[in-house]
Amino acid sequence: MILISTQCFPPDLGGIENLMGGMAKWLSLRGAQVTVFADGKKRGDDEGRPYEIRRFAGPKPLRRFLKRLQIQHFIEKSNAATRRDTTIIFDSWKSLETISNFNIRKLCFAHGNELLSDIGSRKWHRIRRSLKSADLIIANSNYTADLLGAYEIDSNRIKIFYPPIYPQLIPDTIIKQELQDEINGQAPILITVARLEPRKGIDTVITSLPKLITRYPNLIYLIGGEGDDRHRIENIINELNLKNHVKLLGRLNEQQRAALFSLATIFVMPTRQVNRSVEGFGISYIEAGWYGVPSIASQTGGGVEAVLHNETGIIVDLAEENNLTLALIDLLDNETLRERLGAAALARSRHELCWDIAIFRLIDIIDNSTKQ
């Protein structure tokens, strides 16, 4: 029996939402009895899922209280605490914090960004206390696992599980043609698909374009996603007079994303740490790989594990101002290299980091945790 307690769940969008939703679906399809306790209002399609889902709306204190009460009632009613196969999985330390004293095996995911705090601060003590109540912590990368060391977590209680992706869509012919018409045949095509926030490094790509355009006059950079950084990004585009070479596509549906990935020459997202914001892994690199698109990432955060240097893409050191530009030129100039990296990225996405394969790794982690 698997219980999942999460603040983030589909149809809401985001990396944690995809992880929790995929886990619930694929564990259910592999025979587990799964019940999800998720924040948010009830959805019309909740009844059609292969698992039970209970939603909790309202102000955060009320949601937390009601969720705790429901989980406690569920455990007591089903005698879950007496079953050796019962596990409750939390999306992060915040969800675990309110249920940390339950007498049931507890697994908690760690993503990276939520772990950045000053040692000894009030938040640090909250995170440490919460995580130490878990029987096992599942980190999305070795980078995130290293962050857990600041909380004095025994490394034997940490497992690495790279976030998988769903099988990606074949792009609709009409939607793909609409995108091609919008860019009017411009190429090569650089893309980023991400929430618009400073840590994604989109501004760094834009400022590298003037040098690239002298070499590739028809180059275009397509950005999919929305976020608070949009206004700043638009200002940079205007200041550099790049309206003909950069397009902000806004929020994309699944078919639009598929069309964008399928047309891309290179996926580029040179992330960086901004204050307490960092990329713990980077699922978009893996989605690009599904379509045979090589990626460029930075050395900051978990991108070095999502993109394997000189195997599925290129890792750049942003400490030197021109490194990103040089990496883009190297990859754009060398079609053979792009094809090699793209083929390896495709193989990794489809044969290692896709849910129908990765679920067996997750099941192994869960099963072994119950034997400790």
C-alpha positions in Angstrom: 0.0 0.0 0.0 1.4 3.4 -1.1 0.2 6.7 0.3 1.4 9.9 -1.3 1.2 13.3 0.5 1.9 16.2 -1.9 1.4 19.9 -2.3 2.1 19.7 -6.0 0.0 17.4 -8.3 -1.4 17.4 -11.9 -3.1 19.0 -13.6 -1.0 21.8 -12.1 2.2 22.3 -14.0 5.8 21.9 -12.8 8.6 19.4 -12.3 7.4 18.2 -8.9 3.8 17.9 -10.2 5.0 15.7 -13.1 7.1 13.6 -10.7 4.3 13.0 -8.2 1.7 12.4 -11.0 3.9 10.0 -12.9 4.8 8.1 -9.7 1.2 7.7 -8.7 0.2 6.5 -12.2 3.0 4.1 -12.8 3.0 2.6 -9.3 -0.7 1.9 -9.8 -0.1 0.4 -13.3 2.5 -1.9 -11.7 -0.1 -3.3 -9.2 0.4 -1.1 -6.1 -2.6 0.2 -4.2 -2.1 4.0 -4.3 -4.0 6.8 -2.5 -2.9 10.4 -3.1 -3.6 13.2 -0.6 -3.0 16.4 -2.7 -3.5 20.1 -2.2 -6.0 21.9 -4.5 -9.7 21.7 -5.4 -11.3 18.5 -6.7 -10.9 18.0 -10.4 -13.4 16.6 -12.9 -10.9 14.0 -14.1 -9.9 12.7 -10.7 -12.3 9.8 -10.9 -10.8 8.5 -14.1 -7.3 7.9 -12.6 -6.0 4.4 -11.8 -5.6 5.4 -8.1 -7.7 7.2 -5.5 -7.0 10.9 -5.0 -8.3 13.1 -2.2 -7.9 16.9 -2.5 -7.6 19.6 0.1 -8.4 23.3 -0.7 -8.6 26.4 1.4 -6.0 28.4 3.4 -2.7 26.6 3.9 -3.1 26.0 7.7 -6.6 24.5 7.1 -5.3 22.4 4.2 -2.4 21.0 6.3 -4.7 20.3 9.3 -7.4 18.5 7.1 -4.8 16.5 5.2 -3.1 15.3 8.4 -6.5 14.4 9.9 -7.5 12.4 6.7 -4.2 10.6 6.5 -4.3 9.7 10.1 -7.9 8.4 9.8 -7.0 6.5 6.6 -4.1 4.8 8.4 -6.2 3.8 11.4 -9.2 2.6 9.3 -7.0 0.5 6.9 -4.7 -0.8 9.6 -1.9 0.5 7.4 0.6 0.9 10.3 0.5 -2.9 10.9 1.3 -3.8 7.3 4.9 -4.3 6.3 4.2 -3.2 2.7 2.8 0.2 3.7 4.8 3.3 2.7 3.9 7.0 2.7 5.8 9.1 0.3 6.1 12.9 0.6 6.9 15.4 -2.2 9.2 17.4 0.1 10.2 18.1 3.6 7.3 20.6 3.9 4.7 17.9 3.5 6.6 15.5 5.7 6.9 18.1 8.5 3.2 17.9 9.5 3.1 14.1 9.6 6.6 13.4 10.8 5.5 11.6 14.0 3.3 9.0 12.3 4.2 5.4 13.0 4.5 4.4 9.4 7.4 4.0 7.0 8.2 7.4 5.5 10.0 8.3 2.2 10.6 11.9 1.3 11.7 13.5 -2.1 14.4 16.2 -2.2 14.7 18.4 -5.2 17.5 20.9 -4.4 16.0 24.3 -4.4 14.0 23.8 -1.2 17.1 22.9 0.7 19.0 26.2 0.5 19.0 27.8 3.9 21.6 29.2 6.3 23.0 26.6 8.7 21.5 27.2 12.2 18.6 29.3 11.0 15.1 28.6 12.0 14.3 27.2 8.5 17.4 25.0 8.7 16.3 23.5 12.0 12.8 22.9 10.5 14.2 21.1 7.5 16.6 19.1 9.5 14.0 18.0 12.0 11.6 17.0 9.2 14.1 15.1 7.1 15.5 13.2 10.1 12.1 11.7 10.6 12.2 10.1 7.2 13.3 6.5 6.8 14.6 7.3 3.4 15.2 10.4 1.3 15.1 10.2 -2.5 17.3 12.9 -4.1 16.8 14.0 -7.7 20.5 14.2 -8.3 23.9 13.8 -6.6 24.0 17.6 -6.4 20.9 17.5 -4.3 22.2 14.6 -2.2 25.3 16.7 -1.4 23.0 19.5 -0.2 21.5 17.1 2.3 24.9 16.8 4.0 24.3 20.2 5.5 21.4 18.7 7.5 23.5 15.9 8.9 21.6 13.2 7.1 23.3 9.8 7.0 24.3 9.0 3.4 23.0 5.5 3.8 19.5 7.0 4.1 19.7 8.8 0.7 19.0 7.3 -2.7 19.3 9.0 -6.1 16.4 8.8 -8.5 16.6 11.0 -11.6 13.1 12.4 -12.5 11.7 10.5 -15.4 9.5 11.8 -18.2 6.3 10.5 -19.8 6.6 9.2 -23.4 6.5 12.4 -25.4 3.9 13.2 -28.1 4.4 13.0 -31.8 3.9 16.6 -32.9 0.7 17.4 -34.7 1.4 18.3 -38.3 -0.8 21.4 -38.4 0.5 22.8 -35.1 4.1 22.2 -36.2 3.4 23.9 -39.5 1.9 26.9 -37.7 5.1 27.3 -35.7 7.2 27.0 -38.9 5.0 29.7 -40.5 5.4 31.9 -37.4 9.2 31.8 -37.7 9.1 32.1 -41.5 11.9 29.6 -42.1 14.4 31.1 -39.8 17.2 28.7 -38.7 19.1 27.5 -36.8 16.6 27.3 -34.0 17.7 27.6 -30.3 15.0 26.9 -27.7 14.4 27.1 -24.0 11.3 25.7 -22.4 11.1 26.7 -18.8 9.4 29.0 -16.2 10.7 32.5 -16.8 12.9 33.2 -13.8 16.4 34.5 -13.4 18.0 31.2 -12.5 17.2 29.7 -15.9 19.8 31.9 -17.6 17.6 32.9 -20.5 19.1 36.4 -20.4 22.6 34.9 -20.8 21.5 33.2 -24.0 19.9 36.5 -25.3 23.1 38.5 -24.7 25.1 36.0 -26.6 23.0 36.4 -29.7 24.5 39.5 -31.3 27.8 37.6 -31.8 26.0 34.5 -33.1 23.9 36.5 -35.5 27.0 37.8 -37.3 27.7 34.1 -38.1 24.2 32.9 -38.5 22.1 35.8 -39.8 18.8 33.8 -39.8 19.2 32.3 -36.3 16.2 32.5 -34.0 15.7 31.8 -30.3 12.3 30.5 -29.2 11.4 30.7 -25.5 8.4 28.7 -24.2 7.0 29.4 -20.8 5.7 32.2 -18.6 6.9 33.7 -15.3 7.8 36.8 -13.3 11.0 37.4 -15.3 9.2 38.0 -18.6 9.2 41.8 -18.4 13.0 41.9 -17.7 13.6 39.5 -20.6 11.5 41.7 -22.9 13.5 44.7 -22.0 16.8 43.0 -22.8 15.4 41.9 -26.2 14.4 45.5 -26.9 17.7 47.0 -25.7 19.7 44.7 -28.0 17.3 45.2 -30.9 16.7 41.4 -31.2 12.9 41.3 -31.9 13.6 39.6 -35.2 15.7 36.9 -33.5 13.9 36.1 -30.3 10.3 35.1 -29.7 8.5 34.6 -26.4 5.9 32.0 -27.1 4.2 32.1 -23.7 2.7 29.1 -22.0 2.6 26.1 -24.3 0.2 23.1 -24.3 1.6 19.6 -24.8 1.2 19.6 -28.6 2.9 23.0 -28.9 5.8 21.8 -26.7 6.1 18.7 -29.0 6.2 20.9 -32.1 8.8 23.2 -30.6 11.1 20.4 -29.4 10.8 18.7 -32.8 12.0 21.8 -34.7 14.9 22.7 -32.4 18.5 22.6 -33.4 19.8 23.0 -29.8 18.1 23.2 -26.4 19.9 25.7 -24.2 19.3 26.5 -20.6 22.5 27.7 -18.8 21.1 27.8 -15.2 22.8 29.6 -12.3 22.1 30.1 -8.6 20.2 33.3 -7.8 19.9 33.9 -4.1 18.3 30.7 -2.8 17.1 29.5 -6.2 19.0 26.7 -8.0 18.2 24.0 -10.5 18.3 20.6 -8.8 18.1 18.6 -12.0 16.4 20.0 -15.1 13.7 17.7 -16.7 13.4 19.9 -19.8 16.9 18.7 -21.0 15.5 15.1 -20.9 12.3 16.1 -22.8 14.5 17.7 -25.5 16.5 14.5 -25.7 13.4 12.5 -26.5 13.3 14.4 -29.8 17.0 13.9 -30.5 17.9 17.4 -29.5 21.3 18.0 -27.8 21.4 20.4 -24.8 23.7 23.0 -23.4 23.7 23.4 -19.6 25.9 25.0 -17.1 28.0 23.6 -14.2 25.6 25.0 -11.6 23.2 22.7 -9.9 22.1 19.3 -11.1 22.2 20.1 -14.8 25.6 18.2 -15.1 23.6 15.0 -14.4 20.7 15.8 -16.7 23.1 16.7 -19.5 26.1 14.4 -19.8 29.1 16.5 -21.1 30.2 15.5 -24.6 27.7 12.6 -24.5 24.2 14.1 -24.6 25.2 17.7 -24.7 27.7 20.3 -23.6 28.3 21.7 -20.1 29.7 25.2 -20.0 31.4 27.2 -17.2 29.6 30.5 -17.0 32.5 32.1 -15.1 34.0 33.1 -18.4 31.7 35.5 -20.3 32.2 34.0 -23.8 32.0 30.3 -22.9 28.3 30.0 -23.7 28.8 31.8 -27.1 31.8 29.6 -28.0 29.9 26.4 -27.0 26.9 27.4 -29.2 29.2 28.2 -32.1 31.0 24.8 -31.7 27.7 22.9 -31.7 26.1 24.9 -34.5 29.1 24.6 -36.8 29.4 20.8 -36.3 26.4 18.9 -37.6 28.1 15.6 -37.0 28.6 16.4 -33.3 25.0 17.6 -33.0 23.8 14.3 -34.4 26.0 12.2 -32.2 25.0 14.1 -29.0 21.3 14.1 -30.1 21.2 10.4 -30.7 22.7 9.7 -27.3 20.3 12.1 -25.7 17.4 10.3 -27.4 18.6 6.9 -26.3 19.0 8.1 -22.7 15.5 9.7 -22.6 13.7 6.8 -24.1 15.6 3.9 -22.6 16.6 5.1 -19.2 14.7 8.2 -18.0 11.2 7.3 -19.3 8.6 6.3 -16.7 7.9 2.8 -18.1 11.6 2.0 -17.5 12.4 4.1 -14.5 9.5 2.9 -12.5 11.3 -0.4 -11.8 14.2 1.6 -10.2 11.7 3.4 -8.0 9.9 0.2 -7.0 13.3 -1.3 -6.1 14.0 1.8 -3.9 10.6 1.5 -2.2 10.8 -2.3 -1.7 14.3 -2.2 -0.3 13.3 0.6 2.1 10.7 -1.7 3.6 13.3 -4.3 4.4 15.6 -2.1 6.4 
